[in-house]
Amino acid sequence: MAKFVVTPANPAQREAWVGGTIPGVERVRPGLWSIPVPIPINPLRYVLVYALELPDGVAIIDAGWNTDEAYDALVAGLGVAGYAITDVKGVLVTHIHPDHYGLAGRVRESSGAWIALHPADARLVRERYDDEAIDSLVQRERALLRRCGVPDLTLDDLAGASMMIRHMVTMARPDRLVEDGDDLDLPGWDLRAIWTPGHSPGHLCFVSPGRKVLFSGDHVLAKITPIVAVHPQSGPNPLADYLDSLDAVRKLEVEEVLPAHEYRFLELAERVDTVMAHHDDRLAEIERVVGEAGAAACWDVATRLTWSRPWETIPPFMRRSANNETLAHLAWLEAKGRLVKEPGEPDLWRLP
């Protein structure tokens, strides 16, 4: 299947992405604004925060990282739309990764806004971001990586690789829990939540049937695919969850997709088909690599796969992501009976 190239809803926004710059604040349509908030030291460069006008202020979808630069950009973007940070009434967080959730607590401190999360992500907040709980998570990650066959020399570096970005999150427990199918109480908006687990256990998308738009978070992006990985806070088969979630949103009748990164685009169903085809190709590649090896640990499989750059040039944090993504595909193949796992340290994978 040939890769489908989506049509950008705003060519200038796509040009900014391709050109390595940050797009401008944009009035997407009446009552709706797109505000790019910078992400430090990250190839994604920015998260697109969406401001939804209300009779008495705005609600925002996602918030950005907790840095002064990000906070100032959010405040300035709201100013372009005619609002102050104190006008924010609510923060709808698509998921708890730092570039979406990190600044939510600071926004609440400034405005009194409520914060909303899906319960599956709300349950993960303390272990992920509380200083008194994080050591347990790191040790669980270390045990998982050992069973994947990660070499001892790099095990500690990879297990604690995400510690460097924890300061970019203000830990904030949500005020509201949003379940699948919930109608959000936002005057002037017919916004409904869609639970789309995979990238995170509690990832949410938000659809407005009347305006025919989908706020897709990281679930569906214009060019790249989100990380879907097995890790200590994931379910046992997150790729199955993700593919089911893709199928759920594919059926939506929308005219425009508003993702959290890159740029807005038009063709939801075609983009979903392309993402599914990408995972089919990856599953077939992993099956082939395992078959050629006879038996292999997850780490060994990951080092033999095709990545966007040579394995030797991938930094530690991204190597961990690559390993855990590979593990998600192995788990899917095991669930389908296409691979079997021999438990141990490391676990070994082979054809049936």
BALUM-677254 format. One record per residue (C-alpha): chain; residue number from 1; x, z, y. Coordinates in Angstrom, 1 decimal, padded with zeros to 4 digits, m for minus. Example, Ala and Ser with C-alpha at 12.3 -4.5 7.8 and 13.67 -1.06 7.14 Angstrom:
<site cadena="A" num="1" px="012.3" pz="007.8" py="m004.5"/>
<site cadena="A" num="2" px="013.7" pz="007.1" py="m001.1"/>
This chain:
<site cadena="A" num="1" px="000.0" pz="000.0" py="000.0"/>
<site cadena="A" num="2" px="001.4" pz="m001.0" py="003.4"/>
<site cadena="A" num="3" px="001.8" pz="001.8" py="005.9"/>
<site cadena="A" num="4" px="m001.0" pz="001.7" py="008.4"/>
<site cadena="A" num="5" px="000.1" pz="002.1" py="012.1"/>
<site cadena="A" num="6" px="m002.5" pz="004.0" py="014.1"/>
<site cadena="A" num="7" px="m003.7" pz="002.9" py="017.6"/>
<site cadena="A" num="8" px="m002.7" pz="005.4" py="020.3"/>
<site cadena="A" num="9" px="m005.6" pz="006.6" py="022.4"/>
<site cadena="A" num="10" px="m003.2" pz="006.6" py="025.4"/>
<site cadena="A" num="11" px="m000.2" pz="004.2" py="025.1"/>
<site cadena="A" num="12" px="001.7" pz="006.2" py="027.8"/>
<site cadena="A" num="13" px="001.5" pz="009.3" py="025.6"/>
<site cadena="A" num="14" px="002.9" pz="007.4" py="022.7"/>
<site cadena="A" num="15" px="005.7" pz="005.9" py="024.9"/>
<site cadena="A" num="16" px="006.7" pz="009.4" py="025.9"/>
<site cadena="A" num="17" px="006.9" pz="010.5" py="022.3"/>
<site cadena="A" num="18" px="008.9" pz="007.4" py="021.3"/>
<site cadena="A" num="19" px="011.1" pz="007.7" py="024.4"/>
<site cadena="A" num="20" px="012.1" pz="011.3" py="023.7"/>
<site cadena="A" num="21" px="010.3" pz="012.7" py="026.8"/>
<site cadena="A" num="22" px="007.4" pz="015.0" py="027.3"/>
<site cadena="A" num="23" px="004.1" pz="013.4" py="028.4"/>
<site cadena="A" num="24" px="002.2" pz="014.5" py="031.5"/>
<site cadena="A" num="25" px="m000.8" pz="016.7" py="031.7"/>
<site cadena="A" num="26" px="m003.8" pz="014.5" py="031.0"/>
<site cadena="A" num="27" px="m007.6" pz="014.6" py="031.6"/>
<site cadena="A" num="28" px="m008.6" pz="013.2" py="028.2"/>
<site cadena="A" num="29" px="m012.3" pz="013.0" py="029.1"/>
<site cadena="A" num="30" px="m014.7" pz="015.0" py="031.2"/>
<site cadena="A" num="31" px="m014.2" pz="018.7" py="030.5"/>
<site cadena="A" num="32" px="m011.2" pz="018.2" py="028.3"/>
<site cadena="A" num="33" px="m007.4" pz="018.4" py="029.1"/>
<site cadena="A" num="34" px="m004.2" pz="017.9" py="027.2"/>
<site cadena="A" num="35" px="m001.3" pz="020.1" py="028.2"/>
<site cadena="A" num="36" px="002.1" pz="019.5" py="026.6"/>
<site cadena="A" num="37" px="004.0" pz="022.8" py="026.2"/>
<site cadena="A" num="38" px="007.7" pz="022.5" py="025.3"/>
<site cadena="A" num="39" px="009.2" pz="023.7" py="022.1"/>
<site cadena="A" num="40" px="012.9" pz="024.7" py="022.4"/>
<site cadena="A" num="41" px="015.6" pz="023.3" py="020.1"/>
<site cadena="A" num="42" px="013.1" pz="021.4" py="017.9"/>
<site cadena="A" num="43" px="012.7" pz="017.7" py="017.3"/>
<site cadena="A" num="44" px="008.9" pz="018.0" py="017.9"/>
<site cadena="A" num="45" px="009.8" pz="018.8" py="021.5"/>
<site cadena="A" num="46" px="006.3" pz="020.0" py="022.5"/>
<site cadena="A" num="47" px="002.9" pz="021.1" py="021.3"/>
<site cadena="A" num="48" px="m000.2" pz="019.7" py="022.8"/>
<site cadena="A" num="49" px="m002.5" pz="022.5" py="024.0"/>
<site cadena="A" num="50" px="m006.1" pz="021.4" py="024.7"/>
<site cadena="A" num="51" px="m008.1" pz="023.1" py="027.4"/>
<site cadena="A" num="52" px="m011.8" pz="022.9" py="027.0"/>
<site cadena="A" num="53" px="m013.8" pz="023.6" py="030.2"/>
<site cadena="A" num="54" px="m016.4" pz="026.2" py="030.1"/>
<site cadena="A" num="55" px="m018.9" pz="027.3" py="032.8"/>
<site cadena="A" num="56" px="m016.7" pz="030.3" py="033.7"/>
<site cadena="A" num="57" px="m013.2" pz="029.1" py="032.8"/>
<site cadena="A" num="58" px="m011.5" pz="027.5" py="029.8"/>
<site cadena="A" num="59" px="m010.8" pz="028.0" py="026.1"/>
<site cadena="A" num="60" px="m007.6" pz="026.6" py="024.7"/>
<site cadena="A" num="61" px="m006.7" pz="025.3" py="021.3"/>
<site cadena="A" num="62" px="m003.3" pz="026.6" py="020.4"/>
<site cadena="A" num="63" px="m000.9" pz="028.1" py="022.9"/>
<site cadena="A" num="64" px="002.8" pz="027.3" py="022.3"/>
<site cadena="A" num="65" px="005.9" pz="029.3" py="021.6"/>
<site cadena="A" num="66" px="006.5" pz="032.6" py="023.4"/>
<site cadena="A" num="67" px="009.2" pz="031.5" py="025.8"/>
<site cadena="A" num="68" px="009.2" pz="031.6" py="029.6"/>
<site cadena="A" num="69" px="009.5" pz="027.8" py="029.7"/>
<site cadena="A" num="70" px="006.5" pz="027.4" py="027.5"/>
<site cadena="A" num="71" px="004.4" pz="030.0" py="029.4"/>
<site cadena="A" num="72" px="005.3" pz="028.4" py="032.8"/>
<site cadena="A" num="73" px="004.4" pz="024.9" py="031.4"/>
<site cadena="A" num="74" px="001.0" pz="026.2" py="030.2"/>
<site cadena="A" num="75" px="000.3" pz="027.9" py="033.6"/>
<site cadena="A" num="76" px="001.3" pz="024.8" py="035.5"/>
<site cadena="A" num="77" px="m000.7" pz="022.5" py="033.2"/>
<site cadena="A" num="78" px="m003.8" pz="024.7" py="033.7"/>
<site cadena="A" num="79" px="m003.1" pz="024.5" py="037.4"/>
<site cadena="A" num="80" px="m003.3" pz="020.7" py="037.3"/>
<site cadena="A" num="81" px="m006.7" pz="021.0" py="035.6"/>
<site cadena="A" num="82" px="m007.8" pz="023.4" py="038.4"/>
<site cadena="A" num="83" px="m007.5" pz="026.7" py="036.5"/>
<site cadena="A" num="84" px="m005.3" pz="029.8" py="036.4"/>
<site cadena="A" num="85" px="m004.1" pz="031.6" py="033.3"/>
<site cadena="A" num="86" px="m006.6" pz="034.3" py="034.2"/>
<site cadena="A" num="87" px="m009.4" pz="031.8" py="033.6"/>
<site cadena="A" num="88" px="m008.6" pz="031.5" py="029.9"/>
<site cadena="A" num="89" px="m011.5" pz="033.1" py="028.0"/>
<site cadena="A" num="90" px="m010.3" pz="032.3" py="024.4"/>
<site cadena="A" num="91" px="m007.5" pz="031.0" py="022.3"/>
<site cadena="A" num="92" px="m008.5" pz="029.1" py="019.2"/>
<site cadena="A" num="93" px="m005.3" pz="029.1" py="017.0"/>
<site cadena="A" num="94" px="m005.2" pz="026.3" py="014.4"/>
<site cadena="A" num="95" px="m002.6" pz="028.3" py="012.4"/>
<site cadena="A" num="96" px="000.0" pz="031.0" py="012.7"/>
<site cadena="A" num="97" px="003.2" pz="029.0" py="013.0"/>
<site cadena="A" num="98" px="005.2" pz="030.0" py="016.1"/>
<site cadena="A" num="99" px="004.5" pz="026.8" py="018.1"/>
<site cadena="A" num="100" px="000.8" pz="027.4" py="017.9"/>
<site cadena="A" num="101" px="000.3" pz="031.1" py="017.7"/>
<site cadena="A" num="102" px="003.5" pz="032.5" py="019.4"/>
<site cadena="A" num="103" px="002.2" pz="032.5" py="023.0"/>
<site cadena="A" num="104" px="m001.4" pz="033.6" py="022.2"/>
<site cadena="A" num="105" px="m000.6" pz="037.3" py="022.6"/>
<site cadena="A" num="106" px="001.0" pz="036.8" py="026.0"/>
<site cadena="A" num="107" px="m002.0" pz="034.7" py="027.1"/>
<site cadena="A" num="108" px="m004.3" pz="037.5" py="026.1"/>
<site cadena="A" num="109" px="m002.2" pz="040.0" py="028.0"/>
<site cadena="A" num="110" px="m002.5" pz="037.8" py="031.1"/>
<site cadena="A" num="111" px="m006.2" pz="037.0" py="030.9"/>
<site cadena="A" num="112" px="m008.0" pz="039.2" py="028.5"/>
<site cadena="A" num="113" px="m008.8" pz="036.2" py="026.3"/>
<site cadena="A" num="114" px="m009.9" pz="036.6" py="022.7"/>
<site cadena="A" num="115" px="m007.7" pz="035.2" py="019.9"/>
<site cadena="A" num="116" px="m009.3" pz="033.5" py="016.9"/>
<site cadena="A" num="117" px="m007.7" pz="032.8" py="013.5"/>
<site cadena="A" num="118" px="m008.9" pz="031.9" py="010.0"/>
<site cadena="A" num="119" px="m008.9" pz="035.1" py="007.8"/>
<site cadena="A" num="120" px="m006.3" pz="033.5" py="005.4"/>
<site cadena="A" num="121" px="m003.8" pz="033.3" py="008.2"/>
<site cadena="A" num="122" px="m004.9" pz="036.5" py="009.9"/>
<site cadena="A" num="123" px="m003.9" pz="038.3" py="006.6"/>
<site cadena="A" num="124" px="m000.3" pz="037.0" py="007.0"/>
<site cadena="A" num="125" px="000.4" pz="038.1" py="010.6"/>
<site cadena="A" num="126" px="001.9" pz="041.5" py="009.9"/>
<site cadena="A" num="127" px="004.2" pz="040.6" py="007.1"/>
<site cadena="A" num="128" px="005.4" pz="037.5" py="009.0"/>
<site cadena="A" num="129" px="006.0" pz="039.0" py="012.5"/>
<site cadena="A" num="130" px="006.1" pz="042.8" py="012.3"/>
<site cadena="A" num="131" px="009.7" pz="044.1" py="012.4"/>
<site cadena="A" num="132" px="008.8" pz="046.8" py="009.9"/>
<site cadena="A" num="133" px="007.4" pz="044.3" py="007.3"/>
<site cadena="A" num="134" px="009.7" pz="041.3" py="007.6"/>
<site cadena="A" num="135" px="012.4" pz="042.6" py="005.2"/>
<site cadena="A" num="136" px="010.0" pz="042.4" py="002.4"/>
<site cadena="A" num="137" px="009.1" pz="038.8" py="003.1"/>
<site cadena="A" num="138" px="012.8" pz="037.8" py="003.3"/>
<site cadena="A" num="139" px="013.4" pz="039.4" py="m000.1"/>
<site cadena="A" num="140" px="010.5" pz="037.6" py="m001.6"/>
<site cadena="A" num="141" px="011.8" pz="034.4" py="m000.2"/>
<site cadena="A" num="142" px="015.2" pz="035.1" py="m001.6"/>
<site cadena="A" num="143" px="013.8" pz="035.7" py="m005.1"/>
<site cadena="A" num="144" px="011.8" pz="032.4" py="m004.9"/>
<site cadena="A" num="145" px="014.9" pz="030.5" py="m003.8"/>
<site cadena="A" num="146" px="017.0" pz="032.0" py="m006.6"/>
<site cadena="A" num="147" px="014.4" pz="030.8" py="m009.1"/>
<site cadena="A" num="148" px="014.7" pz="027.3" py="m007.5"/>
<site cadena="A" num="149" px="018.4" pz="027.3" py="m008.3"/>
<site cadena="A" num="150" px="019.7" pz="027.6" py="m004.7"/>
<site cadena="A" num="151" px="023.5" pz="028.3" py="m004.9"/>
<site cadena="A" num="152" px="024.5" pz="031.9" py="m004.3"/>
<site cadena="A" num="153" px="026.7" pz="030.9" py="m001.4"/>
<site cadena="A" num="154" px="023.8" pz="029.7" py="000.6"/>
<site cadena="A" num="155" px="021.0" pz="032.0" py="m000.8"/>
<site cadena="A" num="156" px="021.1" pz="034.6" py="002.0"/>
<site cadena="A" num="157" px="021.4" pz="032.0" py="004.8"/>
<site cadena="A" num="158" px="018.4" pz="030.2" py="003.5"/>
<site cadena="A" num="159" px="016.3" pz="033.3" py="002.8"/>
<site cadena="A" num="160" px="016.7" pz="034.5" py="006.4"/>
<site cadena="A" num="161" px="016.7" pz="031.1" py="008.1"/>
<site cadena="A" num="162" px="013.5" pz="031.6" py="010.1"/>
<site cadena="A" num="163" px="014.6" pz="035.0" py="011.6"/>
<site cadena="A" num="164" px="016.1" pz="033.2" py="014.5"/>
<site cadena="A" num="165" px="012.7" pz="032.1" py="015.8"/>
<site cadena="A" num="166" px="010.8" pz="035.3" py="015.3"/>
<site cadena="A" num="167" px="011.4" pz="036.4" py="018.9"/>
<site cadena="A" num="168" px="009.4" pz="033.4" py="020.1"/>
<site cadena="A" num="169" px="006.2" pz="035.1" py="018.8"/>
<site cadena="A" num="170" px="004.2" pz="037.9" py="020.5"/>
<site cadena="A" num="171" px="002.6" pz="039.5" py="017.5"/>
<site cadena="A" num="172" px="m001.1" pz="039.7" py="018.2"/>
<site cadena="A" num="173" px="m003.8" pz="040.5" py="015.7"/>
<site cadena="A" num="174" px="m006.8" pz="038.2" py="016.2"/>
<site cadena="A" num="175" px="m010.0" pz="039.4" py="017.9"/>
<site cadena="A" num="176" px="m012.2" pz="037.0" py="016.0"/>
<site cadena="A" num="177" px="m012.1" pz="035.5" py="012.5"/>
<site cadena="A" num="178" px="m013.3" pz="031.9" py="012.1"/>
<site cadena="A" num="179" px="m014.5" pz="030.7" py="008.8"/>
<site cadena="A" num="180" px="m015.1" pz="027.2" py="007.4"/>
<site cadena="A" num="181" px="m018.2" pz="025.7" py="009.0"/>
<site cadena="A" num="182" px="m018.5" pz="028.2" py="011.8"/>
<site cadena="A" num="183" px="m020.0" pz="026.9" py="015.0"/>
<site cadena="A" num="184" px="m017.8" pz="028.2" py="017.9"/>
<site cadena="A" num="185" px="m019.7" pz="029.9" py="020.7"/>
<site cadena="A" num="186" px="m018.4" pz="027.8" py="023.5"/>
<site cadena="A" num="187" px="m021.0" pz="026.9" py="026.2"/>
<site cadena="A" num="188" px="m021.1" pz="023.1" py="026.7"/>
<site cadena="A" num="189" px="m019.3" pz="022.4" py="023.4"/>
<site cadena="A" num="190" px="m020.6" pz="021.6" py="019.9"/>
<site cadena="A" num="191" px="m017.4" pz="022.7" py="018.2"/>
<site cadena="A" num="192" px="m017.3" pz="023.4" py="014.5"/>
<site cadena="A" num="193" px="m014.4" pz="024.8" py="012.4"/>
<site cadena="A" num="194" px="m013.1" pz="023.0" py="009.3"/>
<site cadena="A" num="195" px="m010.9" pz="025.0" py="007.0"/>
<site cadena="A" num="196" px="m008.0" pz="022.7" py="006.1"/>
<site cadena="A" num="197" px="m005.4" pz="024.8" py="004.0"/>
<site cadena="A" num="198" px="m002.1" pz="023.3" py="003.0"/>
<site cadena="A" num="199" px="000.3" pz="023.3" py="005.9"/>
<site cadena="A" num="200" px="m000.7" pz="027.0" py="006.2"/>
<site cadena="A" num="201" px="m003.3" pz="028.9" py="004.1"/>
<site cadena="A" num="202" px="m005.6" pz="029.3" py="007.0"/>
<site cadena="A" num="203" px="m005.1" pz="026.1" py="008.9"/>
<site cadena="A" num="204" px="m008.2" pz="025.1" py="011.0"/>
<site cadena="A" num="205" px="m009.3" pz="021.8" py="012.5"/>
<site cadena="A" num="206" px="m012.1" pz="021.7" py="015.0"/>
<site cadena="A" num="207" px="m014.6" pz="018.8" py="015.3"/>
<site cadena="A" num="208" px="m017.1" pz="018.0" py="018.0"/>
<site cadena="A" num="209" px="m019.7" pz="015.7" py="016.5"/>
<site cadena="A" num="210" px="m021.3" pz="015.0" py="019.8"/>
<site cadena="A" num="211" px="m018.1" pz="013.9" py="021.5"/>
<site cadena="A" num="212" px="m016.8" pz="012.4" py="018.2"/>
<site cadena="A" num="213" px="m013.4" pz="014.0" py="018.5"/>
<site cadena="A" num="214" px="m011.3" pz="016.0" py="016.0"/>
<site cadena="A" num="215" px="m008.7" pz="018.5" py="017.1"/>
<site cadena="A" num="216" px="m006.5" pz="018.2" py="014.0"/>
<site cadena="A" num="217" px="m003.7" pz="020.7" py="014.7"/>
<site cadena="A" num="218" px="m000.8" pz="019.8" py="012.3"/>
<site cadena="A" num="219" px="m003.2" pz="018.7" py="009.5"/>
<site cadena="A" num="220" px="m003.2" pz="015.0" py="010.5"/>
<site cadena="A" num="221" px="m000.6" pz="013.6" py="012.9"/>
<site cadena="A" num="222" px="000.0" pz="010.1" py="014.1"/>
<site cadena="A" num="223" px="003.4" pz="009.4" py="012.5"/>
<site cadena="A" num="224" px="004.9" pz="012.3" py="010.6"/>
<site cadena="A" num="225" px="003.4" pz="014.4" py="007.9"/>
<site cadena="A" num="226" px="003.3" pz="018.2" py="008.1"/>
<site cadena="A" num="227" px="005.3" pz="020.4" py="005.8"/>
<site cadena="A" num="228" px="003.4" pz="021.5" py="002.7"/>
<site cadena="A" num="229" px="005.5" pz="024.0" py="000.9"/>
<site cadena="A" num="230" px="005.4" pz="026.8" py="m001.7"/>
<site cadena="A" num="231" px="006.7" pz="030.0" py="m000.1"/>
<site cadena="A" num="232" px="005.9" pz="033.7" py="m000.5"/>
<site cadena="A" num="233" px="002.8" pz="033.5" py="001.8"/>
<site cadena="A" num="234" px="001.4" pz="030.3" py="000.3"/>
<site cadena="A" num="235" px="m001.0" pz="029.8" py="m002.5"/>
<site cadena="A" num="236" px="000.3" pz="028.6" py="m005.9"/>
<site cadena="A" num="237" px="m000.6" pz="025.0" py="m005.3"/>
<site cadena="A" num="238" px="m000.7" pz="024.2" py="m001.6"/>
<site cadena="A" num="239" px="m000.3" pz="020.5" py="m002.1"/>
<site cadena="A" num="240" px="m003.6" pz="020.4" py="m004.0"/>
<site cadena="A" num="241" px="m005.2" pz="022.4" py="m001.1"/>
<site cadena="A" num="242" px="m003.8" pz="020.0" py="001.4"/>
<site cadena="A" num="243" px="m004.9" pz="016.8" py="m000.4"/>
<site cadena="A" num="244" px="m008.4" pz="018.3" py="m000.8"/>
<site cadena="A" num="245" px="m008.4" pz="019.2" py="002.9"/>
<site cadena="A" num="246" px="m007.4" pz="015.6" py="003.8"/>
<site cadena="A" num="247" px="m010.3" pz="014.3" py="001.8"/>
<site cadena="A" num="248" px="m012.7" pz="016.7" py="003.7"/>
<site cadena="A" num="249" px="m011.7" pz="015.4" py="007.1"/>
<site cadena="A" num="250" px="m011.5" pz="011.8" py="006.1"/>
<site cadena="A" num="251" px="m015.3" pz="011.6" py="005.9"/>
<site cadena="A" num="252" px="m015.8" pz="012.8" py="009.5"/>
<site cadena="A" num="253" px="m017.3" pz="010.3" py="011.9"/>
<site cadena="A" num="254" px="m015.0" pz="010.6" py="014.9"/>
<site cadena="A" num="255" px="m013.6" pz="008.1" py="017.4"/>
<site cadena="A" num="256" px="m010.5" pz="010.0" py="018.3"/>
<site cadena="A" num="257" px="m008.0" pz="012.4" py="016.7"/>
<site cadena="A" num="258" px="m006.3" pz="015.0" py="019.0"/>
<site cadena="A" num="259" px="m003.3" pz="016.4" py="017.1"/>
<site cadena="A" num="260" px="m001.0" pz="019.2" py="018.2"/>
<site cadena="A" num="261" px="002.1" pz="016.9" py="018.2"/>
<site cadena="A" num="262" px="003.1" pz="013.3" py="019.0"/>
<site cadena="A" num="263" px="000.1" pz="011.6" py="020.5"/>
<site cadena="A" num="264" px="m003.7" pz="011.1" py="020.3"/>
<site cadena="A" num="265" px="m004.9" pz="008.2" py="018.1"/>
<site cadena="A" num="266" px="m008.1" pz="006.5" py="016.9"/>
<site cadena="A" num="267" px="m008.2" pz="005.7" py="013.1"/>
<site cadena="A" num="268" px="m008.7" pz="009.0" py="011.2"/>
<site cadena="A" num="269" px="m009.6" pz="007.6" py="007.7"/>
<site cadena="A" num="270" px="m006.8" pz="005.0" py="007.7"/>
<site cadena="A" num="271" px="m004.2" pz="007.6" py="008.7"/>
<site cadena="A" num="272" px="m005.5" pz="009.9" py="006.0"/>
<site cadena="A" num="273" px="m005.1" pz="007.1" py="003.4"/>
<site cadena="A" num="274" px="m001.5" pz="006.5" py="004.6"/>
<site cadena="A" num="275" px="m000.6" pz="010.2" py="004.3"/>
<site cadena="A" num="276" px="m002.2" pz="010.4" py="000.8"/>
<site cadena="A" num="277" px="m000.2" pz="007.3" py="m000.3"/>
<site cadena="A" num="278" px="003.0" pz="009.0" py="001.0"/>
<site cadena="A" num="279" px="002.4" pz="012.0" py="m001.2"/>
<site cadena="A" num="280" px="001.6" pz="009.7" py="m004.2"/>
<site cadena="A" num="281" px="005.0" pz="008.0" py="m003.6"/>
<site cadena="A" num="282" px="006.8" pz="011.3" py="m003.4"/>
<site cadena="A" num="283" px="005.2" pz="012.7" py="m006.5"/>
<site cadena="A" num="284" px="006.3" pz="009.5" py="m008.4"/>
<site cadena="A" num="285" px="009.8" pz="009.8" py="m007.1"/>
<site cadena="A" num="286" px="010.0" pz="013.5" py="m008.2"/>
<site cadena="A" num="287" px="008.7" pz="012.6" py="m011.6"/>
<site cadena="A" num="288" px="011.3" pz="009.9" py="m011.9"/>
<site cadena="A" num="289" px="014.2" pz="012.2" py="m010.8"/>
<site cadena="A" num="290" px="013.2" pz="014.9" py="m013.3"/>
<site cadena="A" num="291" px="012.9" pz="012.3" py="m016.1"/>
<site cadena="A" num="292" px="016.4" pz="011.0" py="m015.3"/>
<site cadena="A" num="293" px="017.8" pz="014.5" py="m015.3"/>
<site cadena="A" num="294" px="016.2" pz="015.6" py="m018.5"/>
<site cadena="A" num="295" px="015.7" pz="019.1" py="m017.1"/>
<site cadena="A" num="296" px="016.4" pz="020.2" py="m013.5"/>
<site cadena="A" num="297" px="015.9" pz="023.1" py="m011.1"/>
<site cadena="A" num="298" px="013.9" pz="022.5" py="m007.9"/>
<site cadena="A" num="299" px="017.0" pz="022.6" py="m005.7"/>
<site cadena="A" num="300" px="018.7" pz="020.0" py="m007.8"/>
<site cadena="A" num="301" px="015.6" pz="017.8" py="m007.6"/>
<site cadena="A" num="302" px="015.5" pz="018.2" py="m003.8"/>
<site cadena="A" num="303" px="019.1" pz="017.1" py="m003.3"/>
<site cadena="A" num="304" px="018.4" pz="013.9" py="m005.2"/>
<site cadena="A" num="305" px="015.3" pz="012.8" py="m003.2"/>
<site cadena="A" num="306" px="015.0" pz="010.4" py="m000.3"/>
<site cadena="A" num="307" px="015.0" pz="012.3" py="003.0"/>
<site cadena="A" num="308" px="015.1" pz="011.0" py="006.6"/>
<site cadena="A" num="309" px="018.8" pz="011.8" py="006.7"/>
<site cadena="A" num="310" px="021.6" pz="012.4" py="004.2"/>
<site cadena="A" num="311" px="021.2" pz="015.8" py="002.4"/>
<site cadena="A" num="312" px="024.7" pz="016.9" py="003.6"/>
<site cadena="A" num="313" px="023.6" pz="016.6" py="007.3"/>
<site cadena="A" num="314" px="020.3" pz="018.6" py="006.9"/>
<site cadena="A" num="315" px="020.7" pz="022.1" py="008.5"/>
<site cadena="A" num="316" px="020.0" pz="025.2" py="006.4"/>
<site cadena="A" num="317" px="016.5" pz="025.9" py="007.8"/>
<site cadena="A" num="318" px="015.4" pz="022.4" py="007.1"/>
<site cadena="A" num="319" px="017.0" pz="022.5" py="003.6"/>
<site cadena="A" num="320" px="014.9" pz="025.4" py="002.8"/>
<site cadena="A" num="321" px="011.8" pz="023.5" py="003.9"/>
<site cadena="A" num="322" px="012.9" pz="020.5" py="001.9"/>
<site cadena="A" num="323" px="013.3" pz="022.7" py="m001.2"/>
<site cadena="A" num="324" px="010.0" pz="024.4" py="m000.8"/>
<site cadena="A" num="325" px="008.2" pz="021.1" py="m000.2"/>
<site cadena="A" num="326" px="009.8" pz="019.8" py="m003.4"/>
<site cadena="A" num="327" px="008.5" pz="022.9" py="m005.2"/>
<site cadena="A" num="328" px="004.9" pz="022.2" py="m003.9"/>
<site cadena="A" num="329" px="005.1" pz="018.7" py="m005.4"/>
<site cadena="A" num="330" px="006.5" pz="020.1" py="m008.7"/>
<site cadena="A" num="331" px="003.7" pz="022.7" py="m008.8"/>
<site cadena="A" num="332" px="001.1" pz="019.9" py="m008.3"/>
<site cadena="A" num="333" px="002.7" pz="017.8" py="m011.1"/>
<site cadena="A" num="334" px="002.7" pz="020.8" py="m013.4"/>
<site cadena="A" num="335" px="m001.0" pz="021.5" py="m012.7"/>
<site cadena="A" num="336" px="m001.8" pz="017.9" py="m013.6"/>
<site cadena="A" num="337" px="000.2" pz="018.1" py="m016.8"/>
<site cadena="A" num="338" px="002.7" pz="015.6" py="m015.7"/>
<site cadena="A" num="339" px="005.6" pz="018.1" py="m015.7"/>
<site cadena="A" num="340" px="006.2" pz="021.4" py="m017.5"/>
<site cadena="A" num="341" px="008.2" pz="024.4" py="m016.3"/>
<site cadena="A" num="342" px="010.5" pz="026.5" py="m018.3"/>
<site cadena="A" num="343" px="010.6" pz="029.9" py="m016.5"/>
<site cadena="A" num="344" px="014.0" pz="031.5" py="m015.8"/>
<site cadena="A" num="345" px="016.7" pz="031.8" py="m013.2"/>
<site cadena="A" num="346" px="016.5" pz="029.1" py="m012.3"/>
<site cadena="A" num="347" px="013.1" pz="027.7" py="m013.5"/>
<site cadena="A" num="348" px="013.7" pz="024.2" py="m015.1"/>
<site cadena="A" num="349" px="011.3" pz="021.3" py="m014.8"/>
<site cadena="A" num="350" px="011.0" pz="018.5" py="m017.4"/>
<site cadena="A" num="351" px="008.6" pz="015.9" py="m018.6"/>
<site cadena="A" num="352" px="006.1" pz="017.0" py="m021.2"/>
